Amino acid sequence: MLHRHLNHQRYTLAAIDDAIARGRWGDWAELRQAALSDPVLLDKIERVCQARTADPYAQRYHFWRHYAQQHRASA
């Protein structure tokens, strides 16, 4: 995914936030695959999503937060 205002393709906190907020199915599949290969990304994903948990309408962030928690528990 090409990120706005970012000139790299690494999964930094800003890139994860952008992928969750603006990403489509393919972008999410890439993020999922990267998180499965590097469990440190699960911590980053949860950190990004934690800031949005107060908003019940931020369902993308709720989904990814639960995904990160479930996969960290099973790893």
ROFI-221096 format. One record per residue: residue in three letters; x, y, z of N, C-alpha, C, CB in turn. Coordinates in Angstrom, 3 decimals. Glycine has a CB too. Example, Ala and Ser with C-alpha at 12.3 -4.5 7.8 and 13.67 -1.06 7.14 Angstrom:
REM ROFI-221096
(rec "ALA" (13.190 -5.690 7.800) (12.300 -4.500 7.800) (13.200 -3.300 7.800) (11.308 -4.473 9.046))
(rec "SER" (12.850 -2.250 7.080) (13.670 -1.060 7.140) (12.900 0.030 7.870) (14.084 -0.598 5.725))
***
This chain:
REM ROFI-221096
(rec "MET" (0.842 -1.172 0.000) (0.000 0.000 0.000) (0.882 1.227 0.000) (-0.955 0.002 1.204))
(rec "LEU" (0.565 2.175 -0.837) (1.264 3.447 -0.813) (0.624 4.314 0.262) (1.223 4.147 -2.208))
(rec "HIS" (1.438 4.759 1.181) (0.931 5.526 2.309) (1.058 7.024 2.043) (1.678 5.147 3.592))
(rec "ARG" (0.042 7.732 2.451) (0.105 9.190 2.345) (1.156 9.699 3.321) (-1.288 9.844 2.631))
(rec "HIS" (1.931 10.655 2.905) (2.910 11.349 3.748) (4.047 10.453 4.238) (2.212 11.949 4.933))
(rec "LEU" (4.151 9.229 3.738) (5.238 8.340 4.125) (6.014 7.971 2.871) (4.704 7.066 4.855))
(rec "ASN" (7.325 7.975 2.980) (8.134 7.660 1.809) (8.851 6.314 1.956) (9.152 8.766 1.568))
(rec "HIS" (8.226 5.387 2.666) (8.774 4.048 2.847) (7.621 3.052 2.883) (9.632 3.959 4.149))
(rec "GLN" (7.943 1.800 2.929) (6.912 0.770 2.955) (7.039 -0.118 4.197) (6.988 -0.083 1.688))
(rec "ARG" (7.750 0.339 5.225) (7.871 -0.430 6.471) (6.605 -0.267 7.299) (9.114 0.022 7.288))
(rec "TYR" (6.376 -1.215 8.191) (5.193 -1.141 9.047) (5.532 -0.394 10.334) (4.655 -2.560 9.367))
(rec "THR" (5.636 0.917 10.208) (5.766 1.768 11.377) (4.374 1.969 11.957) (6.443 3.135 11.022))
(rec "LEU" (4.287 2.637 13.093) (2.976 2.900 13.686) (2.101 3.706 12.730) (3.130 3.646 15.023))
(rec "ALA" (2.690 4.696 12.072) (1.930 5.519 11.125) (1.461 4.697 9.929) (2.780 6.702 10.645))
(rec "ALA" (2.305 3.817 9.447) (1.927 2.981 8.303) (0.832 1.988 8.687) (3.155 2.228 7.760))
(rec "ILE" (0.910 1.434 9.885) (-0.139 0.514 10.349) (-1.458 1.257 10.475) (0.247 -0.131 11.707))
(rec "ASP" (-1.426 2.440 11.066) (-2.633 3.253 11.207) (-3.240 3.554 9.842) (-2.320 4.562 11.950))
(rec "ASP" (-2.402 3.904 8.894) (-2.878 4.219 7.549) (-3.478 2.980 6.877) (-1.731 4.784 6.696))
(rec "ALA" (-2.827 1.836 7.039) (-3.330 0.597 6.431) (-4.687 0.209 7.017) (-2.321 -0.549 6.635))
(rec "ILE" (-4.841 0.381 8.322) (-6.114 0.039 8.951) (-7.195 1.029 8.535) (-5.973 0.012 10.483))
(rec "ALA" (-6.877 2.299 8.554) (-7.880 3.336 8.269) (-8.290 3.378 6.797) (-7.345 4.694 8.679))
(rec "ARG" (-7.320 3.281 5.885) (-7.612 3.468 4.466) (-7.466 2.211 3.634) (-6.728 4.518 3.911))
(rec "GLY" (-6.939 1.157 4.242) (-6.625 -0.042 3.473) (-7.844 -0.787 2.969) (-5.806 -0.958 4.295))
(rec "ARG" (-7.618 -1.518 1.918) (-8.639 -2.398 1.355) (-8.269 -3.837 1.710) (-8.764 -2.209 -0.202))
(rec "TRP" (-9.036 -4.777 1.222) (-8.841 -6.180 1.571) (-7.395 -6.638 1.338) (-9.795 -7.050 0.765))
(rec "GLY" (-6.831 -6.311 0.185) (-5.463 -6.726 -0.127) (-4.437 -6.135 0.820) (-5.120 -6.339 -1.536))
(rec "ASP" (-4.653 -4.886 1.228) (-3.743 -4.235 2.170) (-3.820 -4.908 3.538) (-4.072 -2.734 2.293))
(rec "TRP" (-5.034 -5.270 3.924) (-5.213 -5.958 5.197) (-4.580 -7.345 5.154) (-6.703 -6.064 5.546))
(rec "ALA" (-4.681 -8.006 4.014) (-4.066 -9.335 3.866) (-2.547 -9.225 3.996) (-4.446 -9.972 2.497))
(rec "GLU" (-1.971 -8.174 3.436) (-0.524 -7.955 3.557) (-0.131 -7.686 5.002) (-0.080 -6.783 2.667))
(rec "LEU" (-0.919 -6.856 5.687) (-0.645 -6.561 7.100) (-0.765 -7.837 7.934) (-1.617 -5.472 7.634))
(rec "ARG" (-1.770 -8.634 7.669) (-1.958 -9.895 8.384) (-0.773 -10.818 8.166) (-3.250 -10.583 7.936))
(rec "GLN" (-0.343 -10.943 6.922) (0.787 -11.821 6.607) (2.058 -11.333 7.289) (1.000 -11.900 5.087))
(rec "ALA" (2.275 -10.023 7.289) (3.453 -9.459 7.948) (3.396 -9.712 9.455) (3.560 -7.945 7.662))
(rec "ALA" (2.208 -9.581 10.051) (2.057 -9.805 11.494) (2.263 -11.275 11.854) (0.672 -9.343 11.963))
(rec "LEU" (1.853 -12.174 10.974) (2.064 -13.597 11.234) (3.544 -13.961 11.151) (1.260 -14.442 10.244))
(rec "SER" (4.295 -13.266 10.283) (5.727 -13.553 10.176) (6.562 -12.825 11.212) (6.216 -13.194 8.807))
(rec "ASP" (6.055 -11.708 11.742) (6.795 -10.924 12.741) (5.853 -10.564 13.886) (7.411 -9.632 12.103))
(rec "PRO" (5.854 -11.355 14.957) (4.934 -11.131 16.065) (5.069 -9.758 16.731) (5.137 -12.190 17.089))
(rec "VAL" (6.190 -9.077 16.547) (6.352 -7.725 17.104) (5.304 -6.786 16.505) (7.788 -7.181 16.829))
(rec "LEU" (4.895 -7.052 15.283) (3.864 -6.220 14.656) (2.529 -6.315 15.384) (3.681 -6.621 13.203))
(rec "LEU" (2.258 -7.434 16.025) (1.017 -7.554 16.789) (0.973 -6.520 17.910) (0.875 -8.971 17.368))
(rec "ASP" (2.111 -6.292 18.559) (2.179 -5.263 19.601) (1.939 -3.875 19.016) (3.542 -5.307 20.310))
(rec "LYS" (2.536 -3.626 17.861) (2.348 -2.330 17.206) (0.896 -2.117 16.788) (3.262 -2.217 15.986))
(rec "ILE" (0.287 -3.155 16.245) (-1.111 -3.061 15.823) (-1.994 -2.742 17.025) (-1.571 -4.376 15.144))
(rec "GLU" (-1.766 -3.450 18.116) (-2.587 -3.202 19.306) (-2.361 -1.792 19.847) (-2.278 -4.239 20.396))
(rec "ARG" (-1.138 -1.330 19.796) (-0.833 0.029 20.263) (-1.566 1.084 19.431) (0.682 0.283 20.211))
(rec "VAL" (-1.562 0.919 18.122) (-2.264 1.851 17.240) (-3.759 1.817 17.522) (-1.991 1.516 15.760))
(rec "CYS" (-4.296 0.639 17.693) (-5.742 0.483 17.881) (-6.215 0.936 19.249) (-6.133 -0.952 17.674))
(rec "GLN" (-5.358 0.848 20.243) (-5.729 1.222 21.603) (-6.204 2.670 21.669) (-4.550 1.013 22.549))
(rec "ALA" (-5.629 3.524 20.861) (-6.004 4.943 20.860) (-7.427 5.167 20.355) (-5.030 5.738 20.006))
(rec "ARG" (-7.991 4.215 19.662) (-9.326 4.376 19.074) (-10.408 3.558 19.762) (-9.283 4.004 17.630))
(rec "THR" (-10.082 2.868 20.834) (-11.064 1.967 21.443) (-12.229 2.703 22.101) (-10.386 1.094 22.466))
(rec "ALA" (-12.074 3.959 22.420) (-13.177 4.708 23.023) (-14.277 5.012 22.008) (-12.660 6.008 23.629))
(rec "ASP" (-13.955 4.938 20.733) (-14.915 5.233 19.679) (-15.591 3.934 19.229) (-14.219 5.938 18.480))
(rec "PRO" (-16.875 3.742 19.569) (-17.533 2.490 19.190) (-17.720 2.340 17.681) (-18.873 2.396 19.871))
(rec "TYR" (-17.575 3.420 16.937) (-17.749 3.361 15.484) (-16.443 3.084 14.738) (-18.345 4.657 14.989))
(rec "ALA" (-15.335 3.041 15.439) (-14.037 2.751 14.819) (-13.873 1.238 14.723) (-12.857 3.390 15.636))
(rec "GLN" (-14.769 0.606 13.998) (-14.823 -0.845 14.005) (-13.617 -1.514 13.369) (-16.046 -1.292 13.312))
(rec "ARG" (-12.988 -0.843 12.432) (-11.769 -1.410 11.856) (-10.704 -1.587 12.941) (-11.235 -0.509 10.715))
(rec "TYR" (-10.598 -0.589 13.808) (-9.600 -0.628 14.875) (-9.977 -1.662 15.938) (-9.449 0.763 15.517))
(rec "HIS" (-11.264 -1.787 16.221) (-11.702 -2.815 17.166) (-11.388 -4.210 16.610) (-13.220 -2.676 17.460))
(rec "PHE" (-11.646 -4.407 15.327) (-11.335 -5.697 14.695) (-9.853 -6.021 14.821) (-11.747 -5.685 13.213))
(rec "TRP" (-8.987 -5.098 14.447) (-7.553 -5.351 14.455) (-7.008 -5.505 15.871) (-6.825 -4.232 13.741))
(rec "ARG" (-7.580 -4.776 16.835) (-7.156 -4.930 18.223) (-7.458 -6.347 18.706) (-7.855 -3.887 19.129))
(rec "HIS" (-8.655 -6.818 18.436) (-9.023 -8.187 18.828) (-8.178 -9.219 18.079) (-10.523 -8.438 18.561))
(rec "TYR" (-7.927 -8.958 16.815) (-7.091 -9.874 16.026) (-5.704 -9.992 16.657) (-6.975 -9.386 14.553))
(rec "ALA" (-5.107 -8.852 16.994) (-3.757 -8.857 17.587) (-3.760 -9.576 18.933) (-3.233 -7.411 17.762))
(rec "GLN" (-4.761 -9.325 19.750) (-4.831 -9.973 21.061) (-4.979 -11.495 20.924) (-6.005 -9.400 21.873))
(rec "GLN" (-5.846 -11.932 20.037) (-6.077 -13.366 19.847) (-4.830 -14.069 19.320) (-7.245 -13.591 18.886))
(rec "HIS" (-4.157 -13.443 18.371) (-3.005 -14.098 17.770) (-1.774 -14.035 18.673) (-2.693 -13.467 16.429))
(rec "ARG" (-1.674 -13.028 19.515) (-0.578 -12.974 20.460) (-0.780 -14.076 21.506) (-0.486 -11.568 21.130))
(rec "ALA" (-2.016 -14.288 21.919) (-2.318 -15.318 22.921) (-2.018 -16.721 22.398) (-3.785 -15.228 23.344))
(rec "SER" (-2.234 -16.926 21.110) (-2.004 -18.264 20.553) (-0.563 -18.475 20.093) (-2.942 -18.505 19.390))
(rec "ALA" (0.233 -17.413 20.085) (1.631 -17.539 19.604) (2.564 -18.048 20.677) (2.142 -16.201 19.097))
***
